[in-house]
Amino acid sequence: MHHDIALIATIAVGFVSAAVLGYLADRLHLPPLVGYLAAGVLIGPFSPGFTADGDIAAQLAELGVILLMFGVGLHFSASDLKAVRALAIPGAVLQIIFATLLGMGLAHLFGWSFGGGLVFGLCLSVASTVVLLKALEERNLVNSPAGRVAIGWLIVEDLAMVLVLVLLPLVAELLGGHAVGHGDGHAVPTDALGIALNIVTTLAQVGGFAVVAIWLGPKTVPWMLTQVARTGSRELFTLSVLAIALGIAFGSAVLFGVSFALGAFFAGVIMSESHLSHRAAADSLPLQNAFSVLFFVSVGMLFDPTILIREPLEVLATLALITVGKYLVSIAVVLLLRYPVGMALAVGAGLAQIGEFSFILAGLGISLGLLTPEGQSLILAGAILSITINPVIFWITGELKQRIRTAYPIWAARHGKKRFEALSSELAFIQAQQEARHRQHHMKIQHIIETFPLFSSIDEASHEELLLMFRPHSASPGDRILRAGDRGDSMYFIASGAVEVQVPKGEIRLGAGSFFGEMALLLGTRRTADVVAVDFCELFILERRDFNVFMSRHPTLRAAVNEMAQARMKMNETVEEAET
């Protein structure tokens, strides 16, 4: 073949090497993320053999960042964050400040510039969402108070880093790097007033985007998802989820000048307001996982492994700051805020690593001329090593917790007890509300199945689609629901109450669990009988288009409706014969 296959080669080799090394990492009881980064090192320019196209890998990485941030926004829970705000917000802010200062101090010892030290410190201050969630899931701590505090803490860190990504390019020149627009032919303000004006303008653009997204998004995106879900096409639903995520990310960059990452995050937050958010998350997860793998592979391609030999002390110092410095800072902050030692140790262990935001920020630092390639390699080395030993830190934390409780039983039992009980109570209330909403939704579906055994044979996803297609309708005794001769445009299901079908020479009574109006839809004819409510009725209406779409995907269900319709026709004929 004579055409360029660099894109295919990069994706194929990236996936294959990531799959193999990710599996090996898992067999060694390491996070697969370590294997993905190692795969990038293997196919990067610093290793012999095949070298993937760096430009293509960078674009795939950008797509991975968009989907990663979309996933973060999709799982963003304002209620959970509100519950843990007293600990998560000050804790995250204080840890970022102290960790950044420690990183700047370490960079000063390395002889780096102030700007390079600031970027270095910020990169070391934020933990990996992927690694934290994986660690909590493995230990069944996701829904525990400590786990939810750690997740809320990390959400605050992520939001802070999103703000850093917006502001850093605007102050890059003041920090010794390239200004915004450097080398692209645009005028760049160099005075303090011009830079301040630029910052205000950018923040106004971000604020404008946030207002538009928060005001318009919840009114349109859930409605759009519902309309697409009613089609019953799963591939169209998945495509729509991705189109919304990428469309908002791209549109926000073009119209408001904000980053793809921020746009994608807001797209996820907006979509999380929909009752279909769980389905959106499940359907988009495979693509999120795939491109996030390519993101980590592309990051690994930037890592120069020779730094482990050239600068071993710098690597060890960076690793110590991440795993020991951040660990101790997190524990101290939690204890100072008067929460239990067990929670402090668990939060500290979960945050004693760095990941995806560190890579994004390091890449931005390189592009702005603030961070050197050596600094980026140190960050990557610190990430790979801290993620690798994170399970060990959790094990040490468990041992340390037991020793503290044994040595200081009274203090360990009493310290932070009241705050922990109040937090646990609030989290339990929120979880109960979430479970109640889920249970109420499940009960609606269960009620439909129990009332209409006809639908018991279809799968759970189809039940969800049916619930979206149904249009509720009420009728009082004496109301005429259908009139003979009208065009048949819908089918009716009786959830409660009773109706009377008035055939020419008799009446047929139908109660809860029955349906009517299907004959006109199946045969394409007009209504052949009047239908009148004889009790207070709750009905579900299935429009013609929805009926045809749903029945086309469930031929056995259509056959059952046909069979029942034929039986009803015979019953109508019997009634007429009896009257004559």
N, C-alpha and C positions, 0 to 999 in steps of 0.2 A: 504494500500500500504506500502511496506517495503523499497522502495528506498528513497533516500534523496530528499526532495523537498524544501530545504532551498532557492534555487534561485527563484523558482516559488513563494514561500511564501513571500519572500522579495519584489519581483516586484509587486505581487498582492496587498499586504497590503500597499506598498508604493503608488501605483497608486490610490487605493481606498481612502486612508486617504487624499492624496493630492487633489483628485478631490472634496471631501466633504469639506475640510477646505479651499481650493482655492475658491470654490463657496461661502462659508460663508464670506470669506474676501472680495470678490467682492461685495456681498450684503451690506457689511458695508462700501463700497466705499474705500476699501484698495486695494493695488496691490495684485493679486493672489499669488505673490511671498511670501508674508507674510504667507499665508495659507500653502504653500509648506514647508516653514521652520518650521511652527508650527506642520505640519504632521510628520516631522522628530523628533521633540521633543517628540511627542506623542508615537512614536514607538521606541524611543531610550532607552538606558540603564538607563537614569535618571528618567524615568516615569514608573509607575506601569503598569502591563498588558503585552501584547505581546511585545517582543523585537526582532527586525529584526537582521539578521546576519550582524555584522559590517564589516567583511572581504568582503563579497559579495557586500554589499552596497558601500564599498570603490572602488571596481573594476567597479561597475556600474557608480560611480561618475567619475572615470577616463575616461570612455567612454563618459560621459556627458561633461567633460572638452574638450575632443577632438572635439566633435560636436559643442560645443559652440565656440571654437576657429576657427573651420572651417567656421562657420557662420560669425564670425567677419571678417575673410579674404575674404569671398565671397562678403561681402558688402563694402569692402575697396575700396574707390575711390581715386586714386592718384590725379585726377584732382581737386576734391573738397578739398582735403588736401592741394594741392598746392595753391588754391585760398585763403584759410584761414590761410596759414602758418605763416603770419606775426603776427597773434594773437594766434593761437592754439599752435604753438611750444613753443615760450617763455612763454606763459601763463601756459601750462601744466607743463613745466619744473620748473618754479618758484613755482607753487602751490605744486608740489610734494616735492620740497625742503623745503618750509615753513611748509607744513602740517607734513612732516616727522620730522622736528625739534620740532614742537609742540608736536607730539606724543612721541618723545624721552624725551622731558622735562617732560611730564606727567608720563611717565614710570619711570623716575628718582625719581619723588615724590613718586611713588609706591614702590621704593626700588629695581627696577629690574636692571639686568645687561645691559651693553652697547649694546650687541648683541640683547637681547630681546627687548630693547627699539627701536633699529633700525628696526627690523621686525615689531614691533607694529606700529611705525610711518608710514612705507611704506604701511602697510595694511589699515591704515586710510586715506592715501593720494589719493587712486584711487577709482573712482565711478563705479557704475554698469551700463554696457551698456544696459542690459535688462530693468532696471528701467528707465533710461534716455529716451530710445526710446519709451517706453510705455507712459511716461509722456508727451513727445513731440507730440506723435500721438493723445492723448486725447485732447490736446489743439490746434491741427492743426498747429504745429510749426515746423514740420520736415523740410520743405522746406523754412522756413524763414531764414534770415541771422543769427539770434541768434541761431536757431536750428542747422544750418549747422556748425556754429562755435563750438557749444557745442559738436557735434558729432566728428568734427575734433580734438578738444581738447581731447576728450576721446580716440580717436584712438592713439594719441601721448602717452597718459597715458598707454594704453594697450601695445604699443610697448616698452615703458620703462619698464613695468612690465615683459614682456617677457625676456628682457635683464637681469633684476634682478633675474628671475627664473634660468637663465643660470649661472650667476655669484655667486649667494649666496652660493651654495654648495661648491664652490671653496675657499671661504674665511671664511667658517663657523668656522673653528678651531681658526682662528685669533680673531673671535668675541666671543669666549668662548663656542662654540658648538662642534659637532662632525665633523670631516673632511670628505671629500669625500671618500667613500669606507670604512668608519668606520664599523668594525665588519664583513666585507665580505671577509676577507683574502687577500685583495689587499694592496700593499704598499702605504702609504700615506705620501706625503711630509710634513715635519713639519717646515722646514726653509723657510725664506722669498723668497729665490731664487727659491726653488722648487715650492712653491705656485704660484709665478709669472709665472714660466714656465708652470705650469698647466693651469693657466688662459689664457696665450697666446695660448697654444695648443687647449683649448676648444673654444676660439674665432676663431681660425683658422678653426676648424671643423665646427663651425656655419657658418663662412664665406664661406667655401667650399660648404657646403650644399646650402647656399643662392645663390651662383654663379651657381651651377648645376641646382637648381630649376628655377632660373630666365632665364637661357640660354636654358635649355632643356624643361622645363615645358610648356611654351607657344607654343612650336613647336609640342608637342606631345599630350597634354591633350585636347586642342580644337579639334584637328583632331580625337582623339579617341571618344570624345563626339558626334561629327558629324556623324561618322560611326555608332555608336550605335543608335543615333536618327533616322538615315535612315532606321533602321529595323522596326520602327514603334511600337516597344514593349515598352510600358511605364514602365512596371515593370523592364525590362532589363535596361532602361535608369536610373531609380532610383537606381537600384543595382549598376550600373557602377559609378554613382556619389559617392555613399557611399564607393565603393571599392577603388576609387581614393583617397578619403579623408583618409580613414583608412590605405590604403596601403602606401601612402606617409608619414603619421604620424608614422607608425610602421617602415617603411624602413629607415626613417631619424634617428630614435632612434637606430636601429641596425647598420647601416652603418656609421653614422656620430656622434653618441653618443649625439645627441640633444634631447630635451624633446619632448614628444608626442604633447604637446600644440603648440610648435613652428612649428613642422612638419605639424600639422593640419592647422595652420594659413597660412603657405605658400601654402598648398594645395588649400585653399580657394582663396588666391590671384591669383594663377595660373589659377584656373577655372574661375575667374572673367574676364579674358581676352577673354573668349569665348563668341560668340554672343548668346550662349545657357545658359549663366550664370543665367538669370532670371528664366528660366525653371528649371535649376538645383537647384536654391534656393527654388523654389516653391515645387518641388518634394521631396527634402530632409527635408523641414521644419517640417513636422509631426514627423519624427524621431528625429530631433534636439530638438523639443519641448518636446517630451516624455522623452528623456534621460537627458535633462537639468532639467526637473522636478525631476527626480531621483537624480540628482546632488544636488539640493537644499534640497531634503529630507534627503540625506545622511549627508549634512552639519548640518541640524537641529538635527540629531541624536547625534552630538558631543556637542551640547549645554546643559549645566547644568543650568536649570532655577533657581536653588536655589541661584545662584550668585546674582540675583536681590534682595534677602533678605540678603545674607551674605555681599555683597559689594555694597550697593546702591549708595554710594558717588562716587566710582570708575566708576560705570555704568553711572551715570549722567555726570561725567566729560568727559568720552569717548564720550557720545552722544553730549555733548556741543561742543567738539572739531570738531566732524563731521558736525553738523548742523549749528553751529555758526562760529567756527573758519575757516573751509574751505569756508563757504559762504562769510565771510568778506574778506578772502585772495583772492578769485576769483574775487570779485567785485573790490578790490583795484588794482589787476593786470590789469584787463580790462581797468579801468579808467586811470591807469598810462601809458598804451599803447595808450591812446588817442582815445578810442572808446566810444560810447554813454552810458549814464547811464542805459537806458532801456535794452541794450544788456548785460551790466554788471550784472544787477539784474537777468535777465533770465538765463544767464550762471551759475551764482552763485547758483540759486535755483535748476537747473538741476544736479549740481555736489555735492549738500549737502547731500550725502548718500554714502554708500559703498555696495559692492556686491561681484560678483563671483570671481574676481581676489584677493580680500581680503581673501576669503575663501581658495583659492588655495595657496596663499602665507603663510597664517597662518598654513595650513597643512604641508607645506614644513618646516616652522620654528619649528614646533613640531618634525618632523622627524629628523631634524638636531640638536635638543637639545637646540635651541636658545630661543624658546618661551615655556612658561609653559602652562598647561591646563587652568589655571586661565586666562592667557592672551588671549588664544583662545576663552574662554567663553565671555570675555569682548568684543572682536571683533565681535563675533556672536550677542551678545546683542545689540551692537551699530548698527550693520547692520539691525537687525530686527526692532529696534525702529526707526532708521533713515528712512528706507523705509516706515514704517507705517505713519510717520508724514510728509513725503515728499509732499503730496498734500496740507497740511497745509502751508508748506513753500512757495509753489507756490501761494497760496491765499494771504499770507502776502506780498509776492513780488509784486503782483498786486496792493494791497493797498498802499504799499510803493512807487511804481512808480507814482501813481496818486498824492500822497502828495508831492513828490519831484517836479513834474512838476507844481503843483500849487504854491508851496513855492518859487521855483527857476526857473521860466519859461524860462528866457533868457539863463541861464547856461545850463539847460536841453536840450534846443533846439540847442545850438551852440556847446556844447562839443562833439568832435569827429564826427561832421557832415561830414566833407570832407572825412575822412577815411571810414565812414559808406557808403557814396555814392559811393566811389571807390570800396569798397568790394561788395556792392549790385550789381553794374554794372558788375563786373567780375563773380559773382555767377549767375546772370541772363544770361550772355553770355554762361557759361558752361551748364546751364540748357537748354538753347535754342539749343545748339549743341546736347545734349542728346536727347531732344525731336525730333530734326530733324532726327537723326539716327533712332529713334524708328518710326517716321513717314515715313521715307524712306522704312524701312522694312515692315511696314504696307501697304504702297502703292504698294509694290511688290506683296503682297498677294492679295490686292484689285484688282490689275490689272489682276492677274490670274483669279479671280472669275468673273470679268467683261468680260474678253476675252473668258473665257470658263464657261458659265453658268452651264455646267455639274457638276462643283465642288461646286456649291452654297449650296448644301444640306448637305455637311459634316461640322463637327464642326471646331472651330478655331485651336485646337491642330493638327487636321489632315491637315489643310492648312499649318501649320509650317512643318510638316513631308513631305508634297508634295513638298514644296519649297526646302527642303534639297535633295529630291530624283531627282528633275529635274536637268538635265545637259544642260546648254545653248549651242546653236550651231548656227552659221551663215551660210548663203548660198547666193551666188550671182546669178543673172540671167544666166541660162544655166547650172548651176551645177546639176549633177545627184546625187540626195540624196539617192534614193533606186534603185536597179537593180533587175529585174525579175529573179528568180532562186536563189537569195541569201538567206542565212539562216536568218530567222526572229528573231532578238535578241533585238529589241527595238521598241517602239512606239513613234511617233512624234506629237507634238502639235504646231500649227502655232500661234505665238504671233503677228507677223506682216508680211506683204508681201503675196505672193500667190505662189502656186505650181500647176503643171499639172500632173495628174495621167494618164499615157498612157496605157490604156487597149488595148487588141489586135486590136480592130476595132473602136477606138475612143479615145477621151481625156475628162477628167473631171477636171474642175478647182476648187481648194479649196483655200479659203482665211482665213484671221485671225479668230481665234475661232474654226477652224476645226482641225481635227486630221487625221492621216493616219498611216498605218503600224500595225494596231491592228489585222488584220485578221490572220497574221502569228502567233501572240502570242496566240490568242484565239483558233485557230484550230491546232496549232503545225505544220503548213506546211511551205513551202518556199514562198518567195515573188512571187506574181502573176502579178505584174505590175512594170514598171519603174515610178519613181517620179522625176520630174525635176523642179527646181525653175524657175519661170518666172518673178520674181521680187526679190529685195533684201529682204531676209527673216531672221527673228529672230525666232528660234525654241527652244522648250524644248523637251529633249529626256528623256524618261522613259525606263530604261533597263528592260529586261525580268524579272529578279529576283525581282526588285522593283515593277514592274507591278503586278506580282503574289501576292506579300506580301500585297501591298496596296489594291488590289481588293478583296483579301480574307477577309480583315477586313471591307470592305464596299460592301456587296452583292448587295445593291440597285444600287450602282454606276456601278458594273460589269454588272448588268442586263441592265442598260441604255446603256452601251457601246455595249453590245451584240445586243440590239435592233437596235442601230444606224448602227452597222456592217451589220446586216441582211438587213436593208433598203438600205445600200450602195451596197450590193451584187445584190439586185434586180435592182438597178439603173444601175449597170454595165451590167447586162443581157439585160436590156432595150436598152442601148446604142448599144450593139452588134447586137440585133435584128433589130434595126433601120438601122444599117449600111448594114445588109444583105437584 
